[in-house]
Amino acid sequence: MKINDEVIAHIAKLLQLAMITGTDIVDNMRLMRLTAKDNELLLETEYAKNSESNISKMLNEVESLSNVEELQDGE
């Protein structure tokens, strides 16, 4: 069996997420859900949707906090 490119890209995102948040990548990888199809490991569809949604929410929060800090620094 081989790992699909989408899974490899997701692992890279998890590594980046762990570095940004200071969390252990192992914790993030334990949550990852895979499925097998045509001799490949793929991300489960529901997991992929939820994960992307969670990452987007987190990035939006970081952006919002950054904007608030910029406003406070400008005062």
Rosetta silent file (secondary structure, phi, psi, omega in degrees, C-alpha in Angstrom):
SEQUENCE: MKINDEVIAHIAKLLQLAMITGTDIVDNMRLMRLTAKDNELLLETEYAKNSESNISKMLNEVESLSNVEELQDGE
SCORE:     score description
SCORE:     0.000 S_00000001
   1 L     0.000  145.416  175.961    0.000    0.000    0.000 S_00000001
   2 E  -120.307  159.743  179.633    1.170    3.544   -0.645 S_00000001
   3 E   -89.473  128.119  178.364    0.262    6.848    0.967 S_00000001
   4 L   -64.895  150.201 -179.986   -1.737    9.200   -1.241 S_00000001
   5 H   -58.010  -33.985  178.192   -0.277   12.667   -1.929 S_00000001
   6 H   -61.598  -38.843  179.328   -3.196   14.263   -0.073 S_00000001
   7 H   -67.286  -42.770  178.753   -2.187   12.380    3.084 S_00000001
   8 H   -60.950  -44.370  178.156    1.440   13.492    2.697 S_00000001
   9 H   -62.993  -37.558 -179.839    0.323   17.121    2.299 S_00000001
  10 H   -67.711  -39.481  177.378   -1.911   16.769    5.358 S_00000001
  11 H   -62.209  -39.233  176.601    0.982   15.423    7.443 S_00000001
  12 H   -61.441  -42.016  177.720    3.008   18.477    6.368 S_00000001
  13 H   -62.837  -41.575  179.440    0.137   20.717    7.543 S_00000001
  14 H   -63.482  -37.844  177.205    0.014   18.875   10.850 S_00000001
  15 H   -64.552  -44.667  177.842    3.748   19.416   11.300 S_00000001
  16 H   -61.793  -43.858  179.067    3.347   23.133   10.562 S_00000001
  17 H   -59.853  -44.178  179.433    0.403   23.320   12.946 S_00000001
  18 H   -63.071  -39.954  179.484    2.426   21.616   15.687 S_00000001
  19 H   -67.750  -41.188 -178.527    5.305   24.035   15.171 S_00000001
  20 H   -68.026  -42.976 -174.978    3.042   27.106   15.223 S_00000001
  21 H   -89.639  -11.938 -177.362    1.056   26.034   18.277 S_00000001
  22 L    73.418   22.213  178.593    3.906   24.365   20.144 S_00000001
  23 L   -96.759  166.100  179.495    1.947   21.129   20.388 S_00000001
  24 L   -80.531  126.217 -179.389    3.211   17.605   19.873 S_00000001
  25 H   -60.337  -28.661 -179.232    2.653   16.407   16.286 S_00000001
  26 H   -60.172  -40.368  178.531    1.938   12.930   17.661 S_00000001
  27 H   -60.472  -42.981  179.832   -1.243   14.238   19.286 S_00000001
  28 H   -68.132  -39.634 -177.965   -2.400   15.674   15.957 S_00000001
  29 H   -69.846  -28.647  177.592   -1.496   12.541   14.012 S_00000001
  30 H   -63.915  -26.419  179.898   -3.434   10.335   16.418 S_00000001
  31 H   -80.659  -17.847 -176.082   -6.576   12.158   15.337 S_00000001
  32 L   -64.789  136.604 -179.938   -5.906   11.498   11.635 S_00000001
  33 L  -120.528  127.547 -177.982   -8.299    9.026   10.014 S_00000001
  34 E  -119.926  159.010  175.226   -7.368    7.104    6.872 S_00000001
  35 E  -136.115  152.815 -179.744   -9.162    4.726    4.562 S_00000001
  36 E  -102.621  135.381  177.023   -7.808    2.250    2.023 S_00000001
  37 E  -154.900  131.397  178.423   -8.859    2.307   -1.629 S_00000001
  38 L    50.378   45.230  176.748   -7.136    0.936   -4.722 S_00000001
  39 L    62.770   27.322  176.876   -4.037   -0.006   -2.715 S_00000001
  40 E  -129.746  149.111  171.697   -3.656    3.578   -1.390 S_00000001
  41 E   -94.869  125.615 -177.698   -4.195    5.161    1.997 S_00000001
  42 E  -121.475  156.497  171.826   -6.483    8.202    1.724 S_00000001
  43 E   -69.946  137.501  173.336   -7.843   10.704    4.226 S_00000001
  44 L   -62.841  139.331 -175.474  -11.380    9.858    5.297 S_00000001
  45 H   -56.818  -48.627 -177.752  -13.683   12.405    3.663 S_00000001
  46 H   -64.540  -41.716  177.950  -15.369   13.546    6.884 S_00000001
  47 H   -61.187  -45.415 -178.237  -12.031   13.854    8.696 S_00000001
  48 H   -60.025  -43.780  178.958  -10.558   15.909    5.822 S_00000001
  49 H   -62.232  -49.176 -178.394  -13.540   18.313    5.871 S_00000001
  50 H   -63.456  -41.101 -178.978  -13.453   18.739    9.647 S_00000001
  51 H   -63.637  -47.071  178.783   -9.695   19.173    9.713 S_00000001
  52 H   -61.814  -40.286  178.658   -9.703   21.872    7.011 S_00000001
  53 H   -63.138  -44.778 -179.738  -12.547   23.651    8.785 S_00000001
  54 H   -64.610  -41.302  179.220  -10.698   23.580   12.110 S_00000001
  55 H   -64.952  -42.742  178.427   -7.465   24.844   10.534 S_00000001
  56 H   -61.563  -43.697  178.750   -9.333   27.678    8.783 S_00000001
  57 H   -61.122  -43.674 -178.876  -11.032   28.693   12.028 S_00000001
  58 H   -64.193  -43.587  179.240   -7.722   28.697   13.859 S_00000001
  59 H   -63.796  -38.066  176.747   -6.031   30.809   11.171 S_00000001
  60 H   -63.989  -39.362  178.138   -8.933   33.283   11.244 S_00000001
  61 H   -65.406  -41.951  178.450   -8.582   33.562   15.028 S_00000001
  62 H   -61.927  -43.528  179.198   -4.838   34.152   14.709 S_00000001
  63 H   -62.883  -42.731  178.958   -5.470   36.833   12.090 S_00000001
  64 H   -62.562  -44.149  179.154   -8.094   38.497   14.282 S_00000001
  65 H   -64.533  -37.748  178.099   -5.768   38.494   17.283 S_00000001
  66 H   -63.696  -41.789  178.642   -2.979   39.897   15.158 S_00000001
  67 H   -64.530  -40.483  178.611   -5.241   42.729   13.976 S_00000001
  68 H   -63.562  -43.243  178.822   -6.247   43.514   17.569 S_00000001
  69 H   -63.524  -39.333  178.080   -2.590   43.634   18.626 S_00000001
  70 H   -63.745  -40.718  178.038   -1.759   45.968   15.739 S_00000001
  71 H   -64.899  -40.813 -179.628   -4.589   48.293   16.762 S_00000001
  72 H   -67.640  -37.707  179.135   -3.424   48.272   20.379 S_00000001
  73 H   -68.006  -28.614 -178.915    0.180   48.956   19.355 S_00000001
  74 H   -79.563  -10.992 -176.736   -0.993   51.910   17.269 S_00000001
  75 L   -78.393    0.000    0.000   -2.739   53.626   20.182 S_00000001
